[in-house]
Amino acid sequence: MLRYLISRVATAFAMVLLATLVIFLIANTVPGDPALAQLGDLAASNPEFVKAFRAKWGLDLPIWHRYLIFLEGLAHGDFGISIASQRPVLDDIRDFAPATIELATISFILSILIGIPLGILAAVRRDSWIDHVARFVSLIGVSAPTFWLAFIMLALFYGMMEIAPGPGRVDPIAFLPPRVTGLLLIDCVLAKDWETLNDALAHLVLPATVLAAATLGLITRTTRAAMLESLSQDYVRVARAKGLVEPHIVLGHALPNALIPVVTLGGLAYANLLTGAVMTETVFSWPGLGRYTFRSAVSVDFPAIMAITFIVAAVYIAINFLVDLSYAVLDPRAVKR
């Protein structure tokens, strides 16, 4: 077990180091001039202004020197200063990240609570009406573009039926509780502000449903396929021959083995929800990392772009690391390979 853990830690560290190099090269070689984007046409036409801007942000240094500065900053938890906001990038991320974490976590919980039971039922009742429903839900979730589904949900439930609140995290006139964690639902509970909590939950329904749709489809399909394979194994036939009841066979024998691919997909899906909510947050005016990423890209704010990209890579690497560790629990044979 210790050898398995050390090898996974070493692999994760090597991937993080490689990710820093790739991120830096991409952020510093993509088309677009930060000086032109930030100074405007009039100021950018003045060579003195451009020279001062480049000197201030280190754009006049050799690329290898800038990379070493980037690594040194990461080692101290310093992502630099945002060109657009003139604030430390880490402070910006602290302001925007909780909204994304809250939205992604609720979406992931919805996907798991619906997707796994639906996949199990579809496998147990193969070719029945519930199997057809599960496959239809999976097909819609995987096929529907996120931005299209977001517009449709917003237009239908907010614009036409008027049963859902508008975009945003809360109503504009709502009084927010004191910021403790940044997670609005938790802060409302800590402040015992039940009115704002109900408002925040109502605003979460549409974006969380849209964001969960694709993940729900993938989890349902993967659970169904894994359960069908497990139910066809010899140990399930032996369990039936012993006279065990069907729920015990399904949940006690087939499900634990079917969970391995689901755990793998679930970990990657949660990472994707955390880092890929740009379109959903833009459509629903959700003040999260997705909107911050879009704004940083438009303004060629390379310190913010590098910081966000590094966080995305780190999230994927960390979740992959946790998934690898979960293999040791679900399948001890993985440790001995």
Long-range contacts (C-beta under 8 A, 24 or more apart in sequence): 1-328, 1-335, 4-328, 4-334, 4-335, 5-325, 8-321, 8-324, 8-325, 9-321, 12-317, 12-318, 12-320, 12-321, 15-313, 15-317, 16-313, 16-314, 16-317, 19-310, 19-313, 19-314, 19-317, 20-70, 20-71, 20-74, 20-310, 21-67, 23-306, 23-309, 23-310, 23-313, 24-66, 24-67, 24-70, 24-306, 26-309, 27-302, 27-305, 27-306, 27-309, 28-63, 28-66, 28-302, 32-300, 33-300, 34-59, 34-83, 34-300, 34-301, 34-302, 35-59, 37-299, 37-300, 38-83, 38-84, 38-299, 38-300, 57-83, 57-303, 70-306, 74-310, 79-303, 79-304, 79-306, 79-307, 79-310, 80-303, 80-306, 80-307, 81-303, 82-296, 82-301, 82-303, 82-304, 83-299, 83-300, 83-301, 83-302, 83-303, 83-304, 84-295, 84-296, 84-299, 84-301, 84-304, 89-303, 89-304, 89-307, 90-307, 92-292, 92-304, 93-289, 93-292, 93-307, 93-308, 93-311, 94-182, 95-182, 96-287, 96-288, 96-289, 96-291, 96-292, 97-182, 97-288, 97-289, 98-181, 98-182, 98-183, 98-184, 99-169, 99-182, 99-184, 99-281, 99-286, 99-287, 99-288, 99-289, 100-274, 100-277, 100-281, 100-286, 100-288, 100-289, 100-290, 101-183, 101-274, 102-183, 102-184, 102-185, 102-204, 103-204, 103-207, 103-208, 103-211, 103-273, 103-277, 103-280, 103-281, 103-286, 103-288, 104-211, 104-270, 104-273, 104-274, 104-277, 106-204, 106-208, 107-207, 107-208, 107-209, 107-211, 107-212, 107-215, 107-273, 108-212, 108-215, 108-266, 108-269, 108-270, 108-273, 110-208, 110-209, 110-212, 110-216, 111-212, 111-215, 111-216, 111-219, 111-269, 112-219, 112-266, 114-216, 114-220, 115-215, 115-216, 115-217, 115-218, 115-219, 115-220, 115-223, 116-219, 116-220, 116-223, 116-262, 118-220, 118-223, 119-219, 119-220, 119-221, 119-222, 119-223, 119-224, 119-226, 119-227, 119-262, 120-223, 120-224, 120-227, 120-250, 120-255, 122-220, 122-223, 122-224, 123-223, 123-224, 123-225, 123-227, 123-228, 123-231, 124-227, 124-231, 124-246, 124-250, 126-228, 131-224, 134-220, 134-224, 135-221, 135-224, 137-216, 137-217, 137-220, 138-216, 138-217, 138-218, 138-220, 138-221, 138-224, 139-217, 140-213, 140-217, 141-213, 141-214, 141-215, 141-216, 141-217, 141-218, 141-220, 142-214, 142-217, 142-218, 142-221, 144-213, 144-214, 146-210, 146-211, 146-213, 146-214, 146-279, 146-280, 147-279, 147-283, 149-210, 149-213, 150-206, 150-207, 150-210, 150-279, 150-280, 150-283, 150-284, 151-283, 153-206, 153-209, 153-210, 154-206, 154-283, 154-284, 157-206, 158-206, 164-202, 164-205, 164-206, 165-199, 165-202, 165-203, 167-283, 167-284, 167-285, 167-286, 168-203, 168-284, 168-285, 168-286, 169-200, 169-203, 169-286, 169-287, 170-196, 170-199, 170-200, 170-203, 171-199, 171-203, 174-199, 206-284, 207-280, 207-281, 207-284, 207-286, 210-280, 210-283, 210-284, 211-273, 211-277, 211-280, 212-273, 215-269, 215-272, 215-273, 218-265, 218-269, 219-262, 219-265, 219-266, 219-269, 222-261, 222-262, 222-265, 223-258, 223-262, 225-261, 226-257, 226-258, 226-259, 226-260, 226-261, 226-262, 227-254, 227-255, 227-258, 229-258, 230-254, 230-255, 230-257, 230-258, 233-257, 256-330, 259-330, 260-327, 260-330, 260-331, 263-323, 263-326, 263-327, 263-330, 264-323, 267-319, 267-320, 267-322, 267-323, 267-326, 268-316, 268-319, 268-320, 268-323, 270-319, 271-315, 271-316, 271-319, 271-320, 274-315, 275-311, 275-312, 275-315, 275-316
